[in-house]
Amino acid sequence: MLRVLVNGAAGKMGRSMSAGILAEEDMQLVAAVDQCCLGADLGELCGSGRCGVAVEADLAAAIEKSQPDVMLDFTVPAAVMDNLRVAQTHKLAAVVGTTGLTKENLEELRASCEKSGAPVFVASNFALGAVLLMRFAAEAARYLPEYEVLEIHNERKLDAPSGTALTTLNMMEAQRLEDSVGAANTRESVPGCRGGAYAGSHVHSLRLPGAVAIQEVIFGAPGQMLSLRHEATARDCFYPGVALALRKIKELKGLTLGLEHLL
């Protein structure tokens, strides 16, 4: 029985992932941590019925009390590193879906994992379709070096561009055989309308109510265009990837980045 602590349990992703965990026969949700909905039963919050796990605020105390095998973190960019430092101090494995980690953060995690022996798995996206899109986009970039990325999330997402967009751009840049020529002499009458420049291309971030997660990579070449698009219409599409990472985490060593390494 895999004992799971969910951090960020009262958020939209936390509730959706908790509902999936509560339905599993080989997992036990043993603790729920968040800064809101304190004292509420997590099963009732996520629509699964009362489960006897109340939301609490102190991560370290929850770890010590519940003795989980793994922490699942879907919190916010400003808090995720502090959460992981607490987990590492307790030599607790972690699966992280929170985006916004910097290169410096990842370097710190690599060193910390080596010292503690507790593995950390980080993915910018747990939807299998999104992972495939990134793989297809990287392959296409070898032959179509001119492209831009559009990503759309709900208005409450705090980081832009999304972690998925940044991962996609890095993967494409690594495979691109030719440099991008780009749009010459573009004049922005509205500053920023061409999006942000990153890894030799442009990325555009939209934040709109009703959106879950959408990403489109648009390639252009003389006489043709190619568009690759993935749309998550409900958060439960992320759960199979999360469940896979939770079940595999104890087999991993150090820091692992990306769901593709588990497929």
N, C-alpha and C positions, 0 to 999 in steps of 0.2 A: 504494500500500500504506500503510494507516494504522498507524503505529507506536504501540502502547499500552503504558503502564506501569500496572500494577495495584497500588494501595496498599491494604493490608489483605488481601493476596492469600491468606493462609492461613486466613482466617475463612470462615464458611459462605457468606456472600454473595460474598466474593472468589473462592472456589473455583468456585462456580456460574457467576459471570460470566466467569471465566477459561476455563472449559470452552467456553462459547459463543464467546468470541473466538478460541480455538484452532481452532474448526471453520470459521471464516470464511475465504473466499478473498481478501478485500480488506483484511484486518487481520493484523497481526503482533504478537504479544505479545513485547515486547522486554525487559521487566524486571518483577520481582515484589518488593514490599517488604512486610515485616511484622516484628513483634518476636518471633515464634515460628516454629518449623519452619525455622530458619535453615539454609541449605545444601541443603534438600530441593528436588527438581525439582518445579516447579509443575504440570507436566503429570501427573506421577504422583500429586500431592496431589489433583488434581481429577478423576482417573479417565480422563484423555484419553491416557495413555501419555507416555513421556518426551519432553520438548520442548526440553531444553537450557537452560532458564531457571531458575536457582537463586534461592531466596528470600534476600534480603539485608535488612539492618536500616537502612542509611543512605540516606535518600531523596535527599538532595542528590548523593551520590556515584553513586547509581543513575541519576539524571537526566543527570549529566555523562557517564557511561560509555555509556549506551544511546541518548541523543539521541531521546527519544520525541516524538511529535506531540501527545499528550494523556495526561494522568494521569486514571485512574479511581479515585476514592476511596470505599472502603467500610471505614472504620476505626471510630473511636469519637468521641463528642462532645468528649471532653477533648483529643483530638489533631488534629481536623480543621482547625482554624484555623492551627495551626503548619504542617501539611502544605501548606495553601494559600498561606501566606506564602512557603514554600520554592519552590513552583511559580511564584508570581508573580515572585519574585526571578530565576528562570530564564526568565521570559516564556513559561511553559508553559501551554497551555490545560488546563482541568480540567472533568471531569464528576463531580459529587458526589452520592452517594446517602446519605452519612452525615447523620443528622438531629441536632437539638439546636442548630443555629445560631441565635443571638439576633438581634434587630433591630440591635444594635450591631455584631455580626459582619458582617451583610449590608451595613451602611453602610460599614464598613471595606473590604469586598470591592469595592463599587461604585467607591470612590475608587481602590483599588489597580488594578483592571482598566483604569480610565481612564488611569492613569499608565503602566502596563506595556504596554497594548495586547493583553494575553492574556485571552481570554474565559473566563468561568466559568459553567457551567450547573449549577444546583442543583434537584433534585426531591425532594419528600418521599416520593413513591411513583412507581415506574416501571411498575407494572402498568396496562395500558390500561383494564381494568375498574374499577380504583380511581379513575382519572382521570375516567371517565364517572360513577361514583358521586358524586364531588365536584360535577361539573357538574349532575347531576340534583338533588342535595340543595340546591344554591344556588337552583335554579329553584323547587323546592318551598317553600323558606323564604319566598318572596314571598307565598305564600297560606296557609301553615301556620306561624305564628311560634312555636309551642310545640314544642320538640324537645330531645332529648338524644342524646349520642353515646357509643357503647360501642366500645372498641377492645381487641383481644386479641392479644398477641404471646407469644413464648416467654420463658421465665424469665430468659434472659440479656440481653434488651434493656435497655439502661441508662437510657434517658430515658422519662419518662412525663409527660403524654400523648405519644403518638407524633406525629411531624411531620405525618403524614397527617391525624390528628385535628385538630391545630391549624390546618392549612391549610383543612380542611373547615369548621371553625367560623368562621374568618375570612371565608371565601367566603359562608357562609350569613348571617352578621351583616351583610355589605355589601348583601345583597339583601332582607333582612327589612324589610317595609313597616310592621310594627307591633312595638312592644316586647313582650317576653314578660311575661306576668302572673306566671308561676311558680307553684310550690306554696306556698300561704300557710300560715304557722305550722307548718312542718315541724319536728318535734323529733327529733333524732338520738339514739337510745339508744346507738348505737355511733358515735362520732365519725368523720366522713368517709364514712359509708355512702351519703350522697347524691352522692358524687363531688366533683369539683372544679368550682368556678364559673369560667366563662371565656366572654367575648364574649356575655354575656346568657343563657347556658344552663349545662348541666352536662355534664361529660365523665367517663367511667368507664374506668379502665385495669385490665385483667386481665393477669397474667403467669403462664402455665401451660406446663409441658412438653408438647411435641407440637404446639403451635400454631406456625404460620408468620406469618400476618398476616390478621386479620379486623377488619372495621369495619362497624358497623351504625348508621344514623341512624334514630331513631324519632320520628315526628311524631304529635302528638295534637291532636284538635279535637272539639268536641261531636258525639257519635254516630259517630266514625270514628277510625281510626289508620292510619298509613302507615309502612311499614318498608322502608328501602333497605339492602341488605347486600352486601358484597363479601368473598369469602374466597379468599385465596391458599393453595392446598394444597401447592405446591412452589415453590421459589425460582426455578426456570427461567421462571416466568411474568413475572418482572421483566426478563428478558434482551431481548426485542424493544424495549422502551422504552430500555434502556441502549444497545443497538446503534444505535437511531435518534439518540440524543443524541451518541454518539461520531462518527457520520458527519456530523452537522450542526454540530458545535462550531465548526469553522473558518469557518462562514458567519455565526456570531453575533458580536455586539460587546458588550463590557461584561459585566454580570451579568444572567443570565436565570433566572427562577424559574418552574418548573412545566413539566411535560411537555406541557400543553395548548397551549403556544406553538409546539410543533413539529408538532402534528397538523393 
